[in-house]
Amino acid sequence: MITRVLPTGALALLVALVALPAAAQPPQTPRPPDEGPPPLLMPGAPGKDTRAITATAATDLSQVGFTKADVAFMQGMIGHHRQALEMAALLPDRTSRDDMKLLAKRIEVSQADEIDMMKEWLTSRGQSLPDEHAHHEHGGLMPGMLTPDEMMKLGLTTGVEFDRMFLEGMIRHHGGALTMVKDLFASPRAGQDSDIFAFASDVEADQQMEIERMSALLKELRK
């Protein structure tokens, strides 16, 4: 067997490297701190900013209950939607415009479905449903709703005059719904139930869009 002998200088260098203290060793690149999971984001109420919340807060939100303001909002919005359906039902026999008839159809489909959803929400939480005729009385009117006299006048009108009165009344009606949503989110702890939040946000977006559409139709009628 052949044994290789290191030169004296190389052997001395090897011994010196092995004997270096730990402090003399090349510095190690520190590991970046564990940043953890990305933050959870909770969308704010309409007009409010999205904010980051902790996992604990997210768990707590899943247990959020409903408030008296939530119940009042749903009960009031049922009557509000019912009047919109009554207004839309007048339209087919009183207008010759296809775009007006299409508007009425959109209102009928969307608001009838939302009434069913609101009834289910109230019933599943043991809350009472509003009287079906409460919105016909002055005292039961929610923001933006037409009075009984205004509804009667609308029903007695036809043609272009009906179209104008309908659009003016429904724009005001939708504006009242936006006021109801604003009041809901301004109430302490209200609007935090996930179903309420989603529904109220949809009402705000959808009815604002319809206000813009109806305003364009009304502008056309006034030319």
Secondary structure, 3 states (H helix, E strand, C coil): CCCCCCCHHHHHHHHHHHCCCHHHCCCCCCCCCCCCCCCEEECCCCCCCCEEECHHHHHHHCCCCCCHHHHHHHHHHHHHHHHHHHHHHHCCCCCCCHHHHHHHHHHHHHHHHHHHHHHHHHHHCCCCCCCCCHHHCHHHCCCCCCCHHHHHHHHCCCHHHHHHHHHHHHHHHHHHHHHHHHHHHHCCCCCCCHHHHHHHHHHHHHHHHHHHHHHHHHHHHCC
